Amino acid sequence: MAFLPMLVGDSVRWVLDVVIHAVTLAAGAGVFVWLWRMGPVGYRVAAFPAAVATVAGAFPLIVIIVALLLVRKVSPGTYDLRKPEARRWIMAESLMLLVHRSFLRGTLEDFVLPRHLFYRILGARIHRSFFMGGEARILDPWVLDAGPNVVVGAFSVVCGHAIEGNTLLVKPVKLGRGATVGVRCVILPGADIGENAIIGAGAVVTKDTHVPANEIWAGVPARKIGER
């Protein structure tokens, strides 16, 4: 029964993809034509760079507007996939996939300021010293709470949702002050990682797991292996 809601979600993602790209390309083309028709050579020389800048600026702006309309309605809870609350999450998650596949991917993964601004707009509570390695992903930023000096290693995934049968679970994920998540880790919904705790490379912190402060956990599923 979960197939139909997810099929609807894929369809919504496709529509969002087409509409957002069409609007941004149309904006860029409009700027190009407007400057080209101005006449002087200087305007024509500037037409293409201005069109590219318009597309680059319009895309994140539209994504943020759509995100504010959709994502702000997503809150922690347990939902039937066939209900409106779950459909809002499906649309919000579709938007994150759209961004991840766009030219913004490198900007969000490799540069601190754009990443912080984007995730904060989506509702993430992250300190300015929060750091993510390359290719790390936050799937549900609206439920993330990360304190100062938190490090999430490259290729890791922080996920605030789980689908179990026809049920969608959305739960907060907390990373305490000074916590370190190693390379290629998976942090699942409801995880609470304490201050200065370390999650070893490749570990999976399962749903609703509490990692006490100053402990070192590793493995699949993650278990305590030592202390700092």
C-alpha positions as CSV (number, residue, x, y, z in Angstrom):
1,M,0.0,0.0,0.0
2,A,3.0,2.3,0.4
3,F,3.6,2.1,-3.4
4,L,0.8,4.6,-4.3
5,P,1.9,7.4,-2.0
6,M,5.5,7.1,-3.1
7,L,4.4,7.1,-6.7
8,V,2.5,10.3,-6.0
9,G,5.7,11.7,-4.4
10,D,7.7,10.8,-7.5
11,S,5.2,12.6,-9.7
12,V,5.2,15.7,-7.4
13,R,9.0,15.7,-7.6
14,W,8.9,15.5,-11.4
15,V,6.4,18.4,-11.6
16,L,8.5,20.5,-9.1
17,D,11.6,19.7,-11.2
18,V,10.1,20.8,-14.5
19,V,8.3,23.9,-13.1
20,I,11.3,25.3,-11.1
21,H,13.8,24.7,-14.0
22,A,11.3,26.1,-16.5
23,V,10.8,29.3,-14.5
24,T,14.5,29.8,-13.8
25,L,15.4,29.3,-17.5
26,A,12.6,31.6,-18.6
27,A,13.9,34.3,-16.2
28,G,17.4,33.9,-17.6
29,A,16.2,34.0,-21.2
30,G,14.1,37.1,-20.4
31,V,17.1,39.0,-19.0
32,F,19.2,37.9,-22.0
33,V,16.7,39.2,-24.5
34,W,16.1,42.4,-22.6
35,L,19.8,43.3,-22.5
36,W,20.4,42.2,-26.1
37,R,17.6,44.5,-27.4
38,M,19.0,47.5,-25.5
39,G,21.2,48.1,-28.5
40,P,24.7,49.2,-27.3
41,V,27.5,46.7,-27.5
42,G,28.2,46.8,-23.8
43,Y,24.7,45.6,-23.0
44,R,25.0,42.7,-25.5
45,V,28.3,41.7,-24.0
46,A,26.7,41.6,-20.6
47,A,23.6,39.7,-21.7
48,F,24.9,36.2,-21.4
49,P,26.7,36.6,-18.0
50,A,23.6,38.4,-16.7
51,A,21.4,35.6,-17.9
52,V,23.6,33.0,-16.2
53,A,23.6,35.0,-12.9
54,T,19.8,35.3,-13.1
55,V,19.4,31.5,-13.4
56,A,21.9,30.9,-10.6
57,G,20.1,33.3,-8.3
58,A,16.5,32.5,-9.3
59,F,16.8,28.7,-8.7
60,P,17.7,28.8,-5.0
61,L,15.3,31.7,-4.5
62,I,12.4,29.6,-5.9
63,V,13.5,26.5,-4.0
64,I,13.6,28.5,-0.7
65,I,10.1,29.9,-1.4
66,V,8.7,26.5,-2.1
67,A,10.5,25.1,0.9
68,L,9.0,27.7,3.2
69,L,5.5,26.8,1.9
70,L,6.0,23.0,2.3
71,V,8.7,22.3,4.8
72,R,7.5,24.5,7.6
73,K,4.4,22.3,7.8
74,V,6.5,19.1,8.5
75,S,6.8,18.3,12.2
76,P,7.9,15.2,14.2
77,G,5.2,12.6,14.5
78,T,3.9,9.2,13.2
79,Y,1.8,9.4,10.0
80,D,-0.1,7.1,7.7
81,L,1.5,7.4,4.3
82,R,-2.0,7.9,2.8
83,K,-2.8,11.0,4.9
84,P,-2.1,14.7,4.0
85,E,0.6,15.0,6.6
86,A,2.7,12.3,5.0
87,R,2.1,13.8,1.5
88,R,3.5,17.1,2.8
89,W,6.6,15.3,3.9
90,I,6.9,13.5,0.6
91,M,6.8,16.8,-1.2
92,A,9.4,18.3,1.2
93,E,11.7,15.4,0.7
94,S,11.2,15.6,-3.0
95,L,12.4,19.2,-2.8
96,M,15.6,18.1,-1.0
97,L,16.2,15.5,-3.7
98,L,15.7,18.2,-6.4
99,V,18.3,20.4,-4.7
100,H,20.7,17.5,-4.3
101,R,20.6,16.8,-8.0
102,S,20.9,20.4,-9.0
103,F,24.0,22.6,-9.6
104,L,23.5,23.7,-6.0
105,R,24.8,20.3,-4.7
106,G,28.5,21.3,-4.8
107,T,27.8,24.7,-3.3
108,L,25.9,23.2,-0.3
109,E,28.3,20.4,0.2
110,D,31.6,22.4,-0.1
111,F,30.9,25.9,1.2
112,V,30.0,26.7,4.8
113,L,28.0,29.9,4.4
114,P,25.5,28.7,1.7
115,R,25.1,25.4,3.5
116,H,24.3,27.1,6.8
117,L,21.9,29.6,5.3
118,F,20.0,27.0,3.3
119,Y,19.6,24.5,6.2
120,R,18.7,27.2,8.7
121,I,16.0,28.5,6.3
122,L,14.6,25.0,6.2
123,G,14.4,24.9,10.0
124,A,17.7,23.2,11.1
125,R,19.1,24.4,14.4
126,I,22.8,24.3,13.7
127,H,25.6,26.3,15.3
128,R,27.9,28.4,13.1
129,S,30.8,26.1,13.9
130,F,28.9,23.0,12.6
131,F,31.0,21.3,9.9
132,M,30.1,18.6,7.3
133,G,32.6,16.7,5.1
134,G,32.2,16.3,1.4
135,E,29.2,14.3,0.1
136,A,27.6,14.2,3.6
137,R,23.8,14.6,3.5
138,I,21.1,15.9,5.8
139,L,17.9,14.4,4.6
140,D,15.5,16.1,7.0
141,P,17.2,19.4,8.1
142,W,14.0,20.7,9.7
143,V,14.4,18.2,12.6
144,L,18.2,18.5,13.1
145,D,19.6,20.1,16.3
146,A,23.4,20.3,16.2
147,G,25.4,22.2,18.8
148,P,28.8,24.0,18.6
149,N,31.8,22.2,17.1
150,V,29.9,19.3,15.7
151,V,31.6,17.4,12.9
152,V,29.8,15.1,10.4
153,G,32.3,13.1,8.3
154,A,32.3,12.8,4.6
155,F,29.7,10.5,3.0
156,S,27.7,10.3,6.2
157,V,23.9,10.5,6.2
158,V,21.8,12.2,8.9
159,C,18.2,11.1,8.5
160,G,15.2,12.2,10.5
161,H,12.6,9.9,9.0
162,A,11.9,6.2,8.5
163,I,9.2,4.4,6.5
164,E,7.9,1.2,8.1
165,G,5.1,-0.4,6.1
166,N,2.4,2.2,5.6
167,T,3.8,4.4,8.4
168,L,6.0,7.4,8.2
169,L,8.1,8.3,11.3
170,V,9.6,11.8,11.6
171,K,11.8,12.3,14.7
172,P,14.3,14.9,15.8
173,V,18.0,14.1,15.6
174,K,20.3,15.8,18.2
175,L,24.0,16.1,17.9
176,G,25.4,17.5,21.1
177,R,28.2,20.0,21.6
178,G,31.6,18.7,20.3
179,A,30.1,15.5,18.9
180,T,32.0,13.8,16.1
181,V,30.3,11.6,13.5
182,G,32.9,9.6,11.5
183,V,33.2,8.9,7.8
184,R,30.3,7.0,6.1
185,C,28.1,6.9,9.2
186,V,24.3,6.7,9.2
187,I,22.4,8.5,11.9
188,L,18.7,7.5,12.1
189,P,15.6,9.3,13.4
190,G,15.4,9.9,17.1
191,A,19.1,9.5,17.6
192,D,20.5,11.6,20.5
193,I,24.3,11.9,20.5
194,G,25.7,13.4,23.6
195,E,28.3,16.1,24.1
196,N,31.9,15.2,22.9
197,A,30.7,11.7,21.9
198,I,32.4,10.0,18.9
199,I,30.7,7.8,16.4
200,G,33.3,5.6,14.6
201,A,33.6,5.4,10.8
202,G,30.9,3.3,9.1
203,A,28.7,3.0,12.2
204,V,24.9,3.0,12.1
205,V,23.2,4.7,15.0
206,T,19.8,3.1,15.0
207,K,16.4,4.7,15.6
208,D,15.9,6.3,19.1
209,T,19.4,5.5,20.3
210,H,20.9,7.7,23.0
211,V,24.7,7.9,23.0
212,P,25.9,9.4,26.3
213,A,28.3,12.2,26.5
214,N,32.0,11.4,26.1
215,E,31.5,7.8,24.9
216,I,32.9,6.2,21.8
217,W,30.5,4.1,19.7
218,A,31.1,2.0,16.6
219,G,29.7,-0.9,14.6
220,V,26.4,-1.9,13.0
221,P,24.4,-1.3,15.0
222,A,26.6,1.1,16.9
223,R,27.6,0.0,20.4
224,K,29.8,1.5,23.1
225,I,33.5,0.6,22.6
226,G,35.2,3.1,24.9
227,E,35.3,6.5,26.4
228,R,37.1,9.8,25.7
